[in-house]
Amino acid sequence: MKRGTKVVVLYGPPGVGKLTVASELAKLTGYRVFHNQLTLDPVLAIFDFDLRKKEAFKLVDKYRLEILKVAAHERVPGVIMTTLYGGTKGEDAWFKKLMHVVRNQKGKVYFIRISCDINELKRRIPNAERRRYRKLVTLKPLDQLMKRFDIFSTIGFERTLIIDNTRLPPKAVAREIKRYIA
């Protein structure tokens, strides 16, 4: 019998390096990368980005949960998801649903918070590579997120591995995560 799906949730503020780490982890594990923009882009094609428009974000959450539900049902060996966590009850409820869905299929969810020094984060945001994925590339939207959400918070209801990658290269972070989820 095949093992259940491992879902590795890499979360942290924009620009911290989640997708870069996810790509390195995928090379080490063969897991699929399910990065944040994959479900944001179709919604943003129709709706303007506005932190107050909850209906658009409900669509993003619905798409993500359905995709991960099918992945768990089909016993995809592993999925590496990148996301932002803002410390809200709604997000907690969504992650609990995700855990329930994956665990019902004999899978496991691992939470990993990637962090770095705020000055390093601000240095990384304007990186040209981020434009490729329509990510934040200026500091103003980051400031707006920080005012509205606690984007540096840790999920409090489930064990989380916290890795500061201020001076740690992505390959080293990926190796540490691989050891953690083994």
N, C-alpha and C positions, 0 to 999 in steps of 0.2 A: 504494500500500500504506500502511495506517495505521502510524503509529509505535507503538512499545511503550509500555506504561504507565509513568508516572513515579510512584514511591511516595516520598513525602516523610515521613520518620520524625522527628517532633518529640518529643524526649525530655528529661526533666529531672524534678526532684522535684515532688511534689504541690504545687499552689498557685503554681507559677512562671508560669502563664499560657499553657500549651500550647493549650488549647481556644480561648481567646480569639484567640490568634495564628492558629490553624488556621482559624477562622471568617473572619478578615480575609484570609488567604491564599486561601481559597476564593473570596471575592468578587473577588479580583484575577485568579485563574486559571481559575475554573470547575471546579476539582477537587472531588472528593467528600471530605467529612470523615468519617473513621472513628475516632472517639474511643474512648479507653480503656474507658469505661463500657459501651459497646455490647455488648461480649463479657463483661464482668464481671457485668453485671446478671443474665443468665439463670443463671449459675453461682451467684451469691450468693443467688438465689431458693431454691436447694436446699441449698447448703452454707454454713455459718457462715464468716465471714471469719477465717481463721487462717493466719498466715504459715508455719506448719509443715505445713499440709495440701497437699502437693505434687500430689495427684491432681486437686484442683479446678483448680489452676493449669495442669495439663497440658491440661485441657479448654479453658480460655481460649486457650492457645497453639495448640491444634489448630483451634479455630474461626477464630482470626485468620489463621492460615496458609492455611486452605482458602478463606476469603473473598478474601484477597489473591491467591491462586493463580487463582481464577476471574476476578477483575478483570483480572489480567495476560493470561490466556488470551483474554478478551473484548475486550482492548485498550481498556479504560476509559482515557481520556486521562491522568487523574491521580487519585491517592488521597493524602490527607493523614492520616497515622496519628499519634495521640498515645499516648505510653506512658511508663512509668517504666523506667529502666535501673538495675540494682543492681550491675553489675560482676561478675556471676557467669559461670562457664563455660557453664552451661545457657542463659543468655540469649544469650551469644555464639553458641552453636551454633544457636539458634533464628533469630537475625538472619542468620546465614550461610545457613541454609535458605531464608529469605525472599529473600535476594539471588540465590540459585541459581534459585529458582522464577521470579522476575521477569526475570532475565537470560536464562533459557531462552526467554522469550517476547519477546525483544529490548527489554525494558524496562530501567529504571534505578532504583536506590534511592539516595536522598540522606538522609544523616543530619545532623540539626540539633539541637544541644544548647542548650536554653534555660536560662539561669541568672539568678540575681539574688542580691543580698545576703541573708544569712541572716535579718537583722532584718526586711527587707522581706518575705521569704517567710513568716515567722511572722505578719506583719501581714495578709497576703493569705489565709491558711488559713481564718479564720473568716468569710470573705465569704459573705453569704447566698445569692448566686447559685450557689455550690458545692453547696448543699443540693439544688437542683433536679436535679442529676445524681447524687445519693447519693455525693458525694466526701467526702474527709476534711475535717472542719470544726473539729476540735480539734487541739491540739498533741500530745496524748499518742500518737495513732497515728503522727504524723510522727516523734516521738522514737523509737518502736519501730522504724520503718523505718530510721532513721539508725543505730540500734545494730546492726541485723541486716545491712544492705546499704550499699554505697557509692553512695548515690543522687545524689551529686554528681560521679560519675566520667564519663569520656568513653570511648566505644567506641574501643578501641585498634587494631582490625584493619582499619578502613576510615576514609577521610577524613571528618572531621566539621567542619561549620561551627559555631562556638560564638558565641552571641549573648547578651550580658548585657542583660537588659531591666529592670534595676532602675529606670532613669530613662528608658527608651525606650518610647514608646507602641506598642501592638500593631500599628497600621497601619504604622509605621516598620519594625518587625521583619518584618512580612509583605513589605514592599517589598524589604528586604534579601534575604530568602529567595527571592523571585521572581527577582531578579537572579542569585542564585547558581545556581538550577536552570535558567535560560534556556539 
